[in-house]
Amino acid sequence: ISQKNIQIFDLLFLHVVLENQKEKEATSMDSENVKENEATYNLPQFSLRTVEGATDKFSRSNKLGEGGYGPVYK
């Protein structure tokens, strides 16, 4: 293996490590924001049973579309 190949491998490895670190930091920030928003806005929480009843157990006929966080039901 040449020195050039080792350098390329090192750069790729560093890139992967840095990307993983960014993802972990973003996830951590998202978790903190969720906790902060829950405390700030006092949003209602619904049980799975309530949501299943409202969507007819996530029936396709009640599906409006897909959002960034998954399916959206009426």
Secondary structure, 3 states (H helix, E strand, C coil): CCHHHHHHHHHHHHHHHHHHHHHHHHHHHHHHHHHHHHHHHCCCCCCHHHHHHHHCCCCHHHEEEEECCEEEEC
